[in-house]
Amino acid sequence: MITVKVTNTDQVTSALRAIPADMRDKALGPALNKVAQKASAEVTRAITDEYAVKANEVRNAVQVRKATSRRLEARIDIFGSAKRRGRSLNLIHFLAAYQAAGRAFKTRGSKGSQKDLKALAGQLGFLIRKAGGLKKIDGAFVGNKGRTVFRRTGKERLPIEPLQVIGFSQMFSSRRISQRVMAKIDADLPIEVDRAIARLLGGKGS
């Protein structure tokens, strides 16, 4: 979860003090909501830059709660999956290549090298981080009508278990991504406050 609010930001507080007290909340609420919208988009960009996931999947896992006149803070909730439940994703989201009938096939725009594809040796190939190569997990297979990757827990056909990896909320928690988003918030907040004040005062803020 990300909370967007004013916390001892000198540039912002100085701008707010320069307008009448009864106008401050009217300026601050819309500014916070605009910053939250931009931060939400930055979450999607940051995660898809690092991980081999689709932008629409990340967007559907992010929810923005707008600031109101009674609560002058905006909140961004980042869930584990697009279904907004759980903390992890099944490996089917990262299936990048597979072998069938002696040939290797790529999926989801994988950039795995021919060497990587040959090394699959009949296994599924997964691309989780874009900077990493294809990974394989012995015994992994696709079931549930192509929606889930499973692995048998023993030598018998059953039982089986779904294979899960980190979800979008955990991806955001990585320092590189979270710091990038927070830096975006810090940079945008004074700009959006100034624009909101300009609109209230009859300027051309946009």
N, C-alpha and C positions, 0 to 999 in steps of 0.2 A: 504494500500500500504506500502511496505517495500523498502527502498532504501539502497543498499549495496555500501558503498564507504569508503575511508580512511578519518577519521576526527580526526586529532591530536592523532593518536595511536603511541606512542613512539616507541614501538617494531617494527612496520611496517615501519615507516618513517626512522628509523635508518638503517634497512635492505636495503631500497631503496637508501639511500644516499651512501651506500657502493658499489654501482655498477655505471657504467657510465650513464650519464643523458639520452643518447639516448636509453638505455635499460630499463629504468624504466617503461615506458608505456607498453612495450612488456611483462613485468612481471606482471604488475598490472592488466591489462585487463583480462587475463586468470584466475588469482587468484580470482578476483571479481566474475567472472562467475561460478567458481567452488564453491565458498561460497554461491552464490545465489541458485545453484542447491541443495546443502545440506540444506539450509534454507527452500527451498520449500518442501523437504521431511520431515523436522522437523515440518512444519506447519501441514501437513497431520497427522503425528504421534500425535502431541499435541492435535489436535481437536478430533481425534478418541479415544484418551485416556479419554477425558472428556465427549464427547457426543456420543450418540447411532446413529452414522451415518457410512456409508460405506467409506472405504478408497478411492475407485475409484471415488466416488462422490466428495470427497474433492479435489483429484488430478485434476479432470476435471474443478474445479472452481478456480484453481491457474494457473497463467500465469507468466512466467519468461521472462523479456526483458533483453537481454545480454548487457554487456558493449561493447563499440566499441572504435576504436582509436580516434574518435572524442568526445565520451562521456564516460568518465571513471567512470561510475557508472552502476550498475545492479539494476533492479527494479523487485519486485515481486508484482503482483496485485492479490488480493484475492476477488473474486466475491461472491455474495450472494448465487448463486446456480451453478450447473454444466453447466447450459445453459448460464452462464455469463451475467445474467441480473437480475435486482431487488436486493433487500437487504434481502429478507426473503424466507423461505421455507414453503411449505404447510405441514400440519401435517401428510400427508400420509407417509412422510419420517420417521416418528417416531411411526407409528402404530406398536405396539408390541404385542397386544393380542386382541381377540374379542370373543364374545359369539354367538353361533349359535346352534339351536336345543337343548338348555339346556346344551351344553358343552362349555368349554372355550378352546380356541386355542391360541398358541403362534406363533408369527411371528418374523422374523429378529433376531433370536437367543435371544429373551427376556429371562431374568432371573427372571421374576416376580414370587413371591411365590404363592402357592396355595391359601393363604389367599387373596392376591391381586387379583387373578383371580376371586375368588368367589365374591369379592366386586364390580366387574364390573357390576353385575346385568343387563346384557343385553346390556351394553354400550361398546364402543370401549376403549381400553387401550393404552396409549401412554407412551413411555419411551424416555425422552429427554436427561437428564443427566444420565450417567451410574451409578452415585452414588445415584441417586434418585429412588423412587419406581414408579410403574405404576400410571399414572394419567388418569382420565376420564373427559370428557366434556359432560355434559348433552345435548342430542339432536344431537350430532355429528354423521354423517353418511358418507359412502363412495359412491361417484358418479363418473361421467365422466369415465365410464368403468374401475373403480378401480384405477384411477390416482389422485383423489382429495378428500380431506375430506371437507365436507360442514356442515353448520348449518343453520337451518331456522331462519330468523330474527323476525318472529312473530308467531302467532298461526296458520296461514294458511300454506298451502303446499308451496306456493311461497310468497315472494322472498326468496332466499337462498344466503349465502355468503361463500366463501372459508375461511378456518381457517388457518392463517399463524403464523409462529413463527420466531425466529431469524434465519438469514442465516449464511453462513460460514464466511463472512467478519465480522459480529458482534461477532461471536464466537471467532475469532482471537483477537478481540479488548479487550476481557477479560484480566485482568492483569496477571493471572496465565499463560495463553497461550502466550501472546505477550512477556512477560518477558523471558519465556523459549526459544522462538525463537531468540530473540535478544541476549541472553546469548550464544546461539549456534553460532551466527554470530561473536560475539566478540572473542570467543575461536578459531574459524576456520580461521579467516582472517590472523593472523600472520603466521599460519602453511602453508596456501596455498601460501602466498607471498614468504615464504622461499623456498617452493617446486618449484615455478615458476622461481625464481632466479637460483636455482640449475640446472634446466633444461636448462636455457639460457647459463649458464656457463659450460655446459657439464657434470653436475653431474647426479645423479640417482634419482632426485626428482620424486615422484609418487603421 
